[in-house]
Amino acid sequence: MEDIIVCEDLNKYYSGVHALKDLSLKIKKDSVVGLIGDNGAGKSTLIKILSGAHQPDSGHIYFEGNEVKFKSTKEAMNLGIETIYQYSALIPEMSIARNIFIGREQTQYNVGNFGLMKTKTMQDDAMKALTDVELHLRSPDTPVNQLSGGERQGVVIARAMYFKSKVLILDEPTNHLSVKETNKVLRFVEGLKSQGVTSIFITHNLSHVYPIADHLCVMARGEKIADMEKKDTTIDHLTDLLVNG
Amino acid sequence: MKNLNLKSLLVRPEVATFIMFVVIMIGFYLANERFLDARNIRIVMGITPEYMIVAIGIAILMISGEFDLSVGSVFALVPMTMVQMVHQGVPPWFAIFLGLMIGVIVGFVNGFITLRFGIPSFIATLGMLYIARSLTTVATAGFPPPFPHILPNELFVYQFELFRASLYWALLVAFVLGIMLHRSNVGNWIYATGGDTNAASSMGIKTNNVKMFCFILCGFLAGFAGMIQTFRLEAPLPSQGYLLELESIAAAVIGGVSLFGGIGTIFGACIGAILIRFLESGIIMARIDAEWFRAGLGSLIIIAVVFNTYISRRATRIGQNKAKD
């Protein structure tokens, strides 16, 4: 299978701290990659670079074979790399439909970038997007703060699917979720593969990502310390790497 | 299902405000029947539009997550400079244009200082409150200038049978900005920015531009409303709009706008502004000492916010329990 994202020798410094050291990584198309590591291992730095939020100090990123240099998250999103941040993917007070279309509203009577929202279309499409990820909610007008944690992740994933993302980066999507809700999110992510979406699943909880991952990558102190197919490793081996670096 | 719709309507803060408004109106009417006769409505609605316009600007800015304490000073500075420019021989319409631009510039400076230096807008605009008021007094040049009657004030404040032209201007502002806030994509960005700035920017929204737009709009509307008041009084007073910043925040908050951003409506802000003016009038008409107005306003603010907080907590809890089923 071909690689959708290739990173070569990425380095990133934050005011003197070497947060990412010569990181190289290949991510296969339509796979689930588990990116694991303890706090401060450099996972967040890596995804911020892949999502366009930060720029690497050196190194190269190739997306579908072409070198890319993202200046903003918008640029990465336009290419189909969508990132779901741990706490800040949805606006709690806004409705599901409005959340799904934030920054990408369907508009009419446009003047430049501005226009009136096609409320009805957005509501219908929002419901369709939710149904596509097997999430059945009452109404697209429900404010997101009335949803459970798992449902919220479902909305975010539905959004990424709706906008035909090719790569979905999930930052600790199962943090603070109950066991039942965690399983729901894991099912969403597993379902992405069959729809041609590559996901990068970041977590420090190995037991969450192990069952659904095809490939696992372990980071510590800004470096990649292991990078292997699931079939070549065991959960005990990975735990040992995580704990002892 | 019908029950559900009613419930979701009742949890909307501006609906609670509207109910409060109706109750207060009935209460004052019972205290004095003349509270609702044409004469009193004409008096109250003659001054209300000016406050509505300022409250709309404040509400939009607060929804985007920022404050503006300088609106009261801009409310005085803009018309004062218009009048002085006309006295200096500037053609009236050009003076109006330049005056309104001062509101825009003050809004821009407020936004620039807040966003560029990352300080709270509360502080940036508190500074501007003093600066703009000081500039107004300086522009007065010691003595309030006479009102130049070549200014087209009738267009903005002409007294029709019951209402003044200013009410129609305020309704126009409310309508246009209501469409913008509630129906356009810009409105969606404003709510998103105020609701969670980080989430909004991770979705590609330029949150600083959104906030800057709201600061400028707020400054412009404060100046426009101040112009209307000066046109109505036919006297530019350097003290005009004193404490208006707090009153317009009060109007917005009573109307259901959240202090933390992301929540509120234009309708709510308008009702809040109207409610405050009728409260003032009602207290006088009920032959209560007018000094009680501030106490009434203060109680209203606290009751409105406590009530809204209680309602929204309940709504969230109900929703989450339902989601777990």
HADDOCK unambig.tbl for C-alpha pairs under 7 A between the chains (distance, minus, plus):
assign (segid A and resid 73 and name CA) (segid B and resid 202 and name CA) 6.48 0.50 0.50
assign (segid A and resid 73 and name CA) (segid B and resid 204 and name CA) 6.04 0.50 0.50
assign (segid A and resid 74 and name CA) (segid B and resid 204 and name CA) 4.88 0.50 0.50
assign (segid A and resid 88 and name CA) (segid B and resid 198 and name CA) 6.31 0.50 0.50
assign (segid A and resid 88 and name CA) (segid B and resid 199 and name CA) 4.47 0.50 0.50
assign (segid A and resid 89 and name CA) (segid B and resid 199 and name CA) 5.16 0.50 0.50
assign (segid A and resid 90 and name CA) (segid B and resid 199 and name CA) 6.17 0.50 0.50
assign (segid A and resid 91 and name CA) (segid B and resid 192 and name CA) 6.13 0.50 0.50
assign (segid A and resid 91 and name CA) (segid B and resid 195 and name CA) 5.63 0.50 0.50
assign (segid A and resid 91 and name CA) (segid B and resid 196 and name CA) 5.76 0.50 0.50
assign (segid A and resid 91 and name CA) (segid B and resid 199 and name CA) 6.79 0.50 0.50
assign (segid A and resid 93 and name CA) (segid B and resid 195 and name CA) 6.66 0.50 0.50
assign (segid A and resid 93 and name CA) (segid B and resid 262 and name CA) 6.86 0.50 0.50
assign (segid A and resid 102 and name CA) (segid B and resid 188 and name CA) 6.85 0.50 0.50
assign (segid A and resid 102 and name CA) (segid B and resid 189 and name CA) 6.99 0.50 0.50
assign (segid A and resid 102 and name CA) (segid B and resid 203 and name CA) 6.75 0.50 0.50
assign (segid A and resid 103 and name CA) (segid B and resid 189 and name CA) 6.77 0.50 0.50
assign (segid A and resid 103 and name CA) (segid B and resid 203 and name CA) 6.32 0.50 0.50
assign (segid A and resid 103 and name CA) (segid B and resid 204 and name CA) 6.30 0.50 0.50
assign (segid A and resid 103 and name CA) (segid B and resid 205 and name CA) 5.75 0.50 0.50
assign (segid A and resid 105 and name CA) (segid B and resid 185 and name CA) 6.05 0.50 0.50
assign (segid A and resid 114 and name CA) (segid B and resid 185 and name CA) 6.38 0.50 0.50
assign (segid A and resid 114 and name CA) (segid B and resid 186 and name CA) 6.62 0.50 0.50
assign (segid A and resid 115 and name CA) (segid B and resid 184 and name CA) 5.52 0.50 0.50
assign (segid A and resid 115 and name CA) (segid B and resid 185 and name CA) 6.09 0.50 0.50
assign (segid A and resid 116 and name CA) (segid B and resid 183 and name CA) 5.57 0.50 0.50
assign (segid A and resid 116 and name CA) (segid B and resid 184 and name CA) 4.00 0.50 0.50
assign (segid A and resid 116 and name CA) (segid B and resid 185 and name CA) 6.17 0.50 0.50
assign (segid A and resid 117 and name CA) (segid B and resid 183 and name CA) 5.66 0.50 0.50
assign (segid A and resid 117 and name CA) (segid B and resid 184 and name CA) 5.13 0.50 0.50
assign (segid A and resid 117 and name CA) (segid B and resid 185 and name CA) 5.82 0.50 0.50
assign (segid A and resid 145 and name CA) (segid B and resid 316 and name CA) 6.41 0.50 0.50
assign (segid A and resid 146 and name CA) (segid B and resid 316 and name CA) 5.15 0.50 0.50
assign (segid A and resid 146 and name CA) (segid B and resid 319 and name CA) 4.55 0.50 0.50
assign (segid A and resid 146 and name CA) (segid B and resid 320 and name CA) 5.02 0.50 0.50
assign (segid A and resid 147 and name CA) (segid B and resid 319 and name CA) 6.81 0.50 0.50
assign (segid A and resid 147 and name CA) (segid B and resid 320 and name CA) 5.70 0.50 0.50
assign (segid A and resid 147 and name CA) (segid B and resid 323 and name CA) 6.04 0.50 0.50
assign (segid A and resid 148 and name CA) (segid B and resid 320 and name CA) 6.10 0.50 0.50
assign (segid A and resid 148 and name CA) (segid B and resid 323 and name CA) 6.18 0.50 0.50
